[in-house]
């Protein structure tokens, strides 16, 4: 959304996952800058994130999120 609407390139900076009473919470901070097409080259432009095949699981102590992107 921000890439198309505000011409911003945002990336996760600090990510924290916590668990309380069996409920997991993920919080994060985004950092970024205005897109400069001379500097930021996109190989693929993502149109949308879908819920198709969305999964979130923990494997060997690491949280893994998988999703499908429309390009």
PyMOL commands that set and color helices and strands:
alter all, ss='L'
color gray80, all
select helices_A, chain A and resi 2-6
alter helices_A, ss='H'
color red, helices_A
select strands_A, chain A and resi 8-20+23-34+48-59+62-70
alter strands_A, ss='S'
color yellow, strands_A
deselect
rebuild
show_as cartoon
